[in-house]
Amino acid sequence: MDKQMTIWLVIGVYAVFMLAVGILYSRKGSDMSGFTVGGRSAGAWISALSYGTAYFSAVMFIGYSGGSGWSYGLWSVLVGVGNAVFGSLLAWLVLANRTRRVTRRHDIKSMPQLFEKRFKSPAMRLFSCVVIFVFLIPYSASVYKGLTSVCSVILGIDEQVCMVIIAIASAMLLVLGGYMATLKADFVQGFVMMIGVTALIVLVVLSPQVGGLGRGLSSMAQYMRTHEMAPLPGGQAIALISTLLMTSFGTWGLPQMVHKYYGIRDEKEVKRGTVISTVFALLVAGGGYFIGSLSHLFFGETMPEGGKDFIVPVMLDSAGLPNLLIGVILVLLISASVSTLSSITLTACSTVSMDLVKTNIAKKMDEKNLAAFTRILCLAFVVLSYCIANYPTPILEMMSYSWGIISGAFLAPYLLSLYWKGINRAGAWAGMIGGFLTAFAPAAVSGFTTPNGPLYACLAMALSFLLCFAGSKLAAALGWKAAESNGAF
């Protein structure tokens, strides 16, 4: 069987699986509770792998691992380790159980609902709803771009055709099944990702370009010494640290990641999920960035045609991998991308339907009709993402705008609302608006072309915390109405 036939056969098996999962759960998410939080009955393995597959998509494997590896060499592996330690382990320890308890106690299904109930502010719910929907679209689009680059190189198919295929796959899973369908699919896709990454690491290390682990590391270390990458110059070191912090702590404020904690069954499952999520992240993220860190062994100083987005795809195509493994790798990337797209789409669209349409426009809409309307919104979101994906912005920058703006606005108010009773409506507003503007303004002024998105994202998150504290203390000292406490929390 030739290469193309083998690859398409593996992808076909995956597509049939996705369709089966969607159909199986098509009747189990008929109302909004089932469609968005799955009855709050998810176990550790399902929740942890769903978190991990939403975290790591083709954006990480293609955009971040390739771009970071090219710029920082072996130093880029630190980003993957940081994602495991800070983005998974610490995130679950700090956020998971508190979020699970609060959202269950107050029947909260989305981040905007959390802000409204915690700070008694319908306006805050509307603001966060709009920000989430609008600025998750670039993140979704970056996933499309990551997957199309690898498919166009390995399969030789047109990028537009690839985008249409991935859009149909993610829309089909979501529209048919909702939250539980994505969880069950993520469970299997998580294992596919772990197996695929393990095999990929081994075979890339054994490729002629690398020549084994010892030789590869020695060659890269020598390259870094002769090209001013060991140690990194000050500007590059700051960029590396910014990328590490944004991709690790930025997840703490992303609604599609926080949403994974809502449906966990109990505290015991949270503890197990913490371990599973961390191991998954260490393997997948650490492995992904390690592969990207070897890019100069394949290309020397000459960037492959197409730019940084094509570094990893061309590496995979030239590494002499077996046809079956190439098919598995493509399924790995498709799996990761569909999982991330599903989480993003479900979060953005359920937020609009519950927190905008149901609350302000169609207040008498029943749960089943609301779920049906959310499915329609999912289709619209997929189409919008497809359109934005055609905008000529590199994957890394496109994702950093989305993460920076959303986490800059919401991380501080969300985290502090779980742990600090002193935060009030005035402080939350100050943190939200300040963080939002810090990340949004530089990107908008540059026409969304600035390469410093991760740095602005980190500044936005840090400033938002300061403004939350300062705004809360000032409002309390002046006796403002916005400083009133909420005893229910």
C-alpha positions as CSV (number, residue, x, y, z in Angstrom):
1,M,0.0,0.0,0.0
2,D,1.5,3.4,-1.0
3,K,2.0,6.3,1.3
4,Q,-1.1,8.3,0.4
5,M,-3.4,5.3,0.6
6,T,-2.0,4.4,4.0
7,I,-2.4,7.9,5.4
8,W,-5.9,8.4,4.1
9,L,-6.9,4.9,5.5
10,V,-5.8,5.9,9.0
11,I,-7.5,9.3,8.8
12,G,-10.7,7.5,7.6
13,V,-10.8,5.2,10.6
14,Y,-10.5,8.2,12.8
15,A,-13.3,10.0,11.0
16,V,-15.6,7.1,11.4
17,F,-14.8,7.0,15.2
18,M,-15.7,10.7,15.5
19,L,-18.9,10.3,13.7
20,A,-19.9,7.3,15.9
21,V,-19.2,9.3,19.1
22,G,-21.2,12.2,17.9
23,I,-24.2,10.1,17.0
24,L,-24.0,8.0,20.2
25,Y,-24.2,11.1,22.4
26,S,-26.6,13.1,20.1
27,R,-29.5,12.4,22.5
28,K,-27.6,12.9,25.7
29,G,-27.2,16.7,25.5
30,S,-30.7,17.8,24.7
31,D,-30.8,20.5,27.4
32,M,-28.2,23.1,28.3
33,S,-27.0,21.3,31.4
34,G,-26.3,18.2,29.5
35,F,-24.9,20.1,26.5
36,T,-22.5,22.3,28.5
37,V,-21.4,20.5,31.7
38,G,-22.5,16.9,31.1
39,G,-24.5,16.5,34.3
40,R,-21.3,17.2,36.4
41,S,-20.4,13.5,36.5
42,A,-17.0,13.3,34.7
43,G,-14.3,11.2,36.1
44,A,-10.5,11.9,36.5
45,W,-9.3,10.3,33.3
46,I,-11.9,11.9,31.1
47,S,-11.6,15.3,32.7
48,A,-7.8,15.3,32.7
49,L,-7.4,14.1,29.1
50,S,-10.1,16.5,28.0
51,Y,-8.1,19.3,29.7
52,G,-4.9,18.2,28.0
53,T,-6.3,17.8,24.5
54,A,-7.9,21.2,24.8
55,Y,-4.6,22.6,25.9
56,F,-2.3,21.2,23.3
57,S,-3.4,21.3,19.6
58,A,-1.7,21.8,16.3
59,V,-0.9,25.3,17.5
60,M,1.6,23.9,20.0
61,F,2.9,21.1,17.8
62,I,3.3,23.2,14.7
63,G,3.4,26.9,15.6
64,Y,4.9,27.1,19.0
65,S,7.3,24.1,19.0
66,G,8.6,25.0,15.5
67,G,8.9,28.7,16.1
68,S,10.3,28.4,19.6
69,G,12.8,25.7,18.5
70,W,14.0,27.8,15.6
71,S,14.5,30.9,17.8
72,Y,15.8,29.3,21.1
73,G,17.1,25.9,20.2
74,L,17.2,23.5,23.1
75,W,16.1,26.2,25.5
76,S,12.6,25.9,24.0
77,V,12.1,22.6,25.9
78,L,11.7,24.8,29.0
79,V,8.4,26.0,27.6
80,G,7.0,22.4,27.5
81,V,8.2,21.7,31.0
82,G,6.7,24.9,32.2
83,N,3.4,24.0,30.6
84,A,3.4,20.7,32.6
85,V,4.4,22.2,35.9
86,F,2.6,25.6,35.9
87,G,-0.1,25.1,33.3
88,S,-1.2,21.6,34.4
89,L,0.0,20.6,37.9
90,L,-0.2,24.0,39.6
91,A,-3.4,25.0,37.7
92,W,-5.2,21.9,38.9
93,L,-3.9,22.2,42.5
94,V,-5.0,25.9,42.8
95,L,-8.1,26.0,40.6
96,A,-9.8,22.7,40.0
97,N,-11.5,21.8,43.3
98,R,-12.4,25.4,44.3
99,T,-13.9,26.0,40.8
100,R,-15.8,22.7,41.0
101,R,-17.3,23.5,44.4
102,V,-18.3,27.1,43.6
103,T,-19.8,26.3,40.2
104,R,-21.8,23.3,41.6
105,R,-23.0,25.3,44.7
106,H,-24.3,28.2,42.6
107,D,-25.3,26.3,39.5
108,I,-22.8,28.1,37.3
109,K,-22.3,26.9,33.8
110,S,-19.9,29.6,32.4
111,M,-17.3,32.1,33.4
112,P,-19.6,35.1,32.7
113,Q,-22.2,33.6,35.1
114,L,-19.5,33.3,37.7
115,F,-18.6,37.0,37.4
116,E,-22.3,38.0,37.5
117,K,-23.1,36.0,40.6
118,R,-19.8,36.8,42.4
119,F,-19.9,40.5,41.8
120,K,-23.7,41.1,41.3
121,S,-23.1,42.7,37.9
122,P,-25.1,41.8,34.8
123,A,-22.9,44.3,32.9
124,M,-19.8,42.3,33.8
125,R,-21.5,39.2,32.5
126,L,-22.2,40.9,29.1
127,F,-18.7,42.3,28.8
128,S,-17.0,39.0,29.5
129,C,-19.5,37.2,27.1
130,V,-18.6,39.5,24.2
131,V,-14.8,39.3,24.9
132,I,-14.9,35.5,25.1
133,F,-16.8,35.1,21.9
134,V,-14.9,37.6,19.8
135,F,-11.4,36.8,21.0
136,L,-11.7,33.0,21.0
137,I,-12.2,33.2,17.2
138,P,-8.5,34.1,16.5
139,Y,-7.4,31.2,18.7
140,S,-9.7,28.9,16.8
141,A,-8.4,30.2,13.6
142,S,-4.8,29.6,14.7
143,V,-5.7,25.9,15.2
144,Y,-6.8,25.7,11.5
145,K,-3.6,27.3,10.3
146,G,-1.5,24.9,12.3
147,L,-3.2,21.8,10.9
148,T,-3.4,23.0,7.3
149,S,0.4,23.6,7.1
150,V,1.2,20.0,8.0
151,C,-1.5,18.5,5.8
152,S,-0.5,20.6,2.8
153,V,3.1,19.4,3.1
154,I,2.5,15.7,3.9
155,L,-0.7,15.0,2.0
156,G,-0.1,17.5,-0.7
157,I,-3.7,18.8,-0.6
158,D,-4.8,22.3,-0.9
159,E,-4.9,24.3,2.4
160,Q,-8.5,25.4,1.8
161,V,-9.6,21.8,1.4
162,C,-7.9,20.9,4.7
163,M,-9.6,23.7,6.5
164,V,-13.0,22.6,5.3
165,I,-12.3,19.0,6.5
166,I,-11.3,20.0,10.0
167,A,-14.2,22.5,10.2
168,I,-16.7,19.7,9.3
169,A,-15.1,17.3,11.8
170,S,-15.2,19.6,14.8
171,A,-18.7,20.9,13.9
172,M,-20.1,17.4,13.5
173,L,-18.9,16.3,16.9
174,L,-20.2,19.4,18.7
175,V,-23.5,19.8,16.9
176,L,-24.4,16.2,17.3
177,G,-23.2,15.5,20.8
178,G,-22.1,18.5,22.9
179,Y,-20.1,18.4,26.1
180,M,-20.2,14.6,26.8
181,A,-19.4,13.8,23.2
182,T,-16.3,16.0,23.3
183,L,-15.2,14.4,26.7
184,K,-15.6,10.9,25.4
185,A,-13.8,11.7,22.2
186,D,-11.0,13.5,24.1
187,F,-10.5,10.5,26.3
188,V,-9.6,8.3,23.3
189,Q,-7.8,11.2,21.5
190,G,-5.7,11.7,24.5
191,F,-4.3,8.2,24.3
192,V,-3.7,8.6,20.6
193,M,-1.7,11.8,21.3
194,M,0.4,10.1,23.9
195,I,1.2,7.1,21.8
196,G,1.8,9.3,18.7
197,V,4.1,11.7,20.5
198,T,6.2,8.9,22.0
199,A,6.7,7.2,18.6
200,L,7.4,10.5,17.0
201,I,10.1,11.4,19.5
202,V,11.8,8.1,19.0
203,L,11.8,8.1,15.2
204,V,12.8,11.8,14.9
205,V,15.7,11.1,17.2
206,L,16.7,8.1,15.1
207,S,16.4,10.0,11.8
208,P,19.5,10.5,9.7
209,Q,19.4,14.3,10.4
210,V,19.6,13.8,14.2
211,G,21.5,10.5,14.4
212,G,20.5,9.4,17.9
213,L,19.9,11.3,21.1
214,G,23.5,11.9,22.2
215,R,24.7,13.0,18.8
216,G,21.6,15.2,18.3
217,L,22.0,17.0,21.6
218,S,25.7,17.5,21.0
219,S,25.1,18.8,17.5
220,M,22.4,21.2,18.7
221,A,24.6,22.4,21.6
222,Q,27.4,23.1,19.1
223,Y,25.1,25.0,16.8
224,M,23.8,27.1,19.7
225,R,27.3,28.0,20.8
226,T,28.3,29.2,17.3
227,H,25.1,31.1,16.7
228,E,24.8,33.1,19.9
229,M,22.0,31.0,21.4
230,A,24.0,29.7,24.4
231,P,23.4,31.8,26.5
232,L,20.5,33.6,24.8
233,P,20.8,37.3,24.3
234,G,18.7,39.5,26.6
235,G,15.9,40.2,24.1
236,Q,15.5,36.5,23.2
237,A,15.7,35.4,26.8
238,I,12.8,37.8,27.6
239,A,10.8,36.5,24.7
240,L,11.4,32.9,25.8
241,I,10.3,33.6,29.4
242,S,7.2,35.5,28.1
243,T,6.2,32.6,25.9
244,L,6.7,30.2,28.9
245,L,4.6,32.3,31.2
246,M,1.9,33.1,28.7
247,T,1.4,29.5,27.6
248,S,1.5,28.2,31.2
249,F,-0.3,30.8,33.3
250,G,-2.5,32.1,30.4
251,T,-4.5,28.9,30.5
252,W,-5.6,29.8,34.1
253,G,-7.9,32.5,32.7
254,L,-9.1,30.8,29.5
255,P,-12.8,29.9,29.9
256,Q,-12.6,26.7,27.8
257,M,-9.9,25.4,30.2
258,V,-11.6,26.5,33.4
259,H,-14.8,24.9,32.0
260,K,-13.1,21.4,32.4
261,Y,-13.3,21.7,36.1
262,Y,-17.1,22.3,36.2
263,G,-18.1,18.8,35.4
264,I,-15.7,16.8,37.6
265,R,-17.6,14.4,39.8
266,D,-15.9,14.8,43.2
267,E,-12.7,15.8,45.1
268,K,-11.2,12.4,44.8
269,E,-11.4,12.6,41.0
270,V,-9.8,16.1,41.1
271,K,-6.7,14.6,42.9
272,R,-6.4,11.8,40.4
273,G,-7.0,14.2,37.5
274,T,-4.1,16.4,38.7
275,V,-1.6,13.6,38.3
276,I,-3.0,12.4,35.0
277,S,-3.1,15.9,33.6
278,T,0.5,16.6,34.6
279,V,1.9,13.4,33.2
280,F,0.1,14.0,29.9
281,A,1.4,17.6,29.6
282,L,4.9,16.6,30.4
283,L,4.9,13.9,27.7
284,V,3.0,15.8,25.0
285,A,4.2,19.4,25.5
286,G,7.7,18.4,26.6
287,G,8.0,16.0,23.6
288,G,6.5,18.5,21.2
289,Y,8.9,21.3,22.1
290,F,11.8,18.8,22.1
291,I,11.1,17.9,18.5
292,G,10.9,21.6,17.5
293,S,14.2,22.3,19.3
294,L,16.0,20.0,16.8
295,S,14.9,22.0,13.8
296,H,18.3,23.5,12.9
297,L,19.7,19.9,12.4
298,F,17.2,19.6,9.5
299,F,17.6,23.0,7.9
300,G,20.8,24.6,9.2
301,E,20.4,28.4,9.0
302,T,17.9,28.3,6.0
303,M,14.3,28.7,7.0
304,P,12.0,26.3,5.0
305,E,9.7,27.8,2.4
306,G,6.5,29.1,4.0
307,G,8.2,30.4,7.2
308,K,8.1,29.1,10.8
309,D,4.6,27.5,10.4
310,F,6.2,25.0,8.0
311,I,9.3,24.0,10.1
312,V,7.8,21.0,11.8
313,P,5.7,19.8,8.8
314,V,8.8,19.7,6.6
315,M,10.8,18.0,9.4
316,L,8.2,15.3,9.6
317,D,8.1,14.9,5.8
318,S,11.9,14.6,5.5
319,A,12.6,12.4,8.5
320,G,11.9,9.2,6.7
321,L,9.1,8.1,8.9
322,P,7.1,4.9,8.1
323,N,3.9,5.6,6.2
324,L,1.7,4.1,9.0
325,L,3.3,6.4,11.6
326,I,2.9,9.4,9.4
327,G,-0.8,8.6,9.3
328,V,-0.9,8.2,13.1
329,I,0.9,11.5,13.4
330,L,-1.7,13.2,11.2
331,V,-4.4,11.7,13.3
332,L,-2.6,12.9,16.4
333,L,-2.6,16.5,15.1
334,I,-6.2,16.2,13.8
335,S,-7.3,14.8,17.2
336,A,-5.5,17.5,19.2
337,S,-6.9,20.2,16.9
338,V,-10.5,18.9,16.9
339,S,-10.4,18.6,20.7
340,T,-9.2,22.2,21.0
341,L,-11.6,23.5,18.4
342,S,-14.5,21.7,20.1
343,S,-13.7,23.2,23.5
344,I,-13.2,26.7,22.2
345,T,-16.4,26.5,20.1
346,L,-18.5,25.0,22.9
347,T,-17.3,27.6,25.4
348,A,-17.8,30.6,23.1
349,C,-21.2,29.6,21.8
350,S,-22.8,28.4,25.0
351,T,-21.6,31.6,26.6
352,V,-23.5,33.7,24.0
353,S,-26.6,31.6,24.1
354,M,-26.9,31.4,27.9
355,D,-25.4,34.8,29.0
356,L,-26.6,37.0,26.1
357,V,-29.5,35.6,24.2
358,K,-31.3,33.8,27.1
359,T,-30.7,36.5,29.6
360,N,-31.4,39.6,27.5
361,I,-33.2,38.7,24.3
362,A,-35.3,35.5,24.5
363,K,-35.9,35.1,28.3
364,K,-38.7,32.6,27.8
365,M,-36.7,30.2,25.6
366,D,-36.8,26.7,27.1
367,E,-33.7,24.6,27.7
368,K,-34.1,22.3,24.7
369,N,-34.5,25.2,22.3
370,L,-31.6,27.0,23.9
371,A,-29.4,23.9,23.3
372,A,-30.6,23.7,19.7
373,F,-29.8,27.4,19.3
374,T,-26.3,26.8,20.7
375,R,-25.7,24.1,18.1
376,I,-26.5,26.6,15.4
377,L,-24.1,29.1,17.0
378,C,-21.4,26.5,16.9
379,L,-21.8,26.2,13.2
380,A,-21.5,30.0,12.8
381,F,-18.4,30.1,15.0
382,V,-16.7,27.4,12.9
383,V,-17.4,29.4,9.7
384,L,-16.0,32.6,11.3
385,S,-12.9,30.8,12.4
386,Y,-12.4,29.5,8.9
387,C,-12.6,33.1,7.6
388,I,-10.1,34.5,10.1
389,A,-7.7,31.6,9.4
390,N,-7.2,33.0,5.9
391,Y,-5.8,36.2,7.4
392,P,-2.0,36.2,6.9
393,T,-0.9,36.2,10.5
394,P,1.5,33.6,11.8
395,I,0.1,30.9,14.2
396,L,2.1,32.0,17.2
397,E,1.1,35.6,17.0
398,M,-2.6,34.9,16.3
399,M,-2.8,32.6,19.4
400,S,-0.9,35.0,21.6
401,Y,-3.4,37.8,20.9
402,S,-6.3,35.6,21.9
403,W,-4.7,34.2,25.1
404,G,-3.3,37.6,26.1
405,I,-6.5,39.5,25.7
406,I,-8.8,36.9,27.4
407,S,-6.4,35.9,30.2
408,G,-5.3,39.5,30.7
409,A,-9.0,40.4,31.3
410,F,-10.2,37.5,33.3
411,L,-7.4,35.6,35.1
412,A,-7.0,38.0,38.1
413,P,-10.7,38.5,38.8
414,Y,-11.4,34.8,38.5
415,L,-8.6,33.6,40.7
416,L,-9.1,36.3,43.3
417,S,-12.8,35.6,43.4
418,L,-12.0,32.0,44.5
419,Y,-9.5,33.0,47.3
420,W,-10.0,36.6,48.4
421,K,-13.2,37.8,49.9
422,G,-11.9,41.3,49.7
423,I,-12.2,41.6,45.9
424,N,-15.3,43.7,45.0
425,R,-17.0,44.8,41.9
426,A,-14.9,48.0,41.5
427,G,-11.7,46.0,41.7
428,A,-12.9,43.3,39.3
429,W,-13.8,45.9,36.8
430,A,-10.5,47.7,37.1
431,G,-8.6,44.4,36.6
432,M,-10.7,43.4,33.6
433,I,-10.6,46.6,31.7
434,G,-6.9,47.3,32.5
435,G,-5.8,43.8,31.5
436,F,-7.9,43.9,28.4
437,L,-6.5,47.2,27.2
438,T,-2.9,46.3,28.0
439,A,-3.1,43.2,25.7
440,F,-5.5,44.6,23.1
441,A,-4.1,48.1,22.4
442,P,-0.6,47.2,21.2
443,A,-2.0,44.4,19.0
444,A,-4.7,46.7,17.5
445,V,-2.2,49.5,16.9
446,S,0.1,47.2,15.0
447,G,-2.7,45.9,12.9
448,F,-2.3,42.5,14.7
449,T,1.2,42.0,13.4
450,T,3.3,42.7,16.5
451,P,5.6,39.7,17.3
452,N,5.5,40.7,21.1
453,G,2.1,39.2,21.8
454,P,3.4,36.9,24.6
455,L,5.1,39.9,26.4
456,Y,2.0,42.0,26.3
457,A,0.0,39.0,27.5
458,C,2.3,38.7,30.6
459,L,2.1,42.4,31.3
460,A,-1.7,42.3,31.0
461,M,-2.0,39.5,33.5
462,A,0.4,41.1,36.0
463,L,-1.2,44.5,35.7
464,S,-4.7,43.1,36.1
465,F,-3.8,41.6,39.5
466,L,-2.5,45.0,40.7
467,L,-5.6,46.8,39.5
468,C,-7.9,44.3,41.2
469,F,-6.2,44.9,44.5
470,A,-5.9,48.6,44.2
471,G,-9.4,49.1,42.9
472,S,-10.9,46.9,45.6
473,K,-9.0,48.7,48.4
474,L,-9.8,52.2,47.0
475,A,-13.5,51.5,46.6
476,A,-13.7,50.1,50.1
477,A,-11.9,53.1,51.6
478,L,-14.2,55.5,49.8
479,G,-17.3,53.6,50.7
480,W,-18.5,53.1,47.1
481,K,-21.5,51.0,46.4
482,A,-19.3,48.9,44.1
483,A,-17.3,47.9,47.2
484,E,-20.2,45.9,48.7
485,S,-19.2,42.3,49.6
486,N,-21.1,39.2,48.5
487,G,-21.7,37.0,51.6
488,A,-22.9,34.0,49.4
489,F,-19.3,33.5,48.3
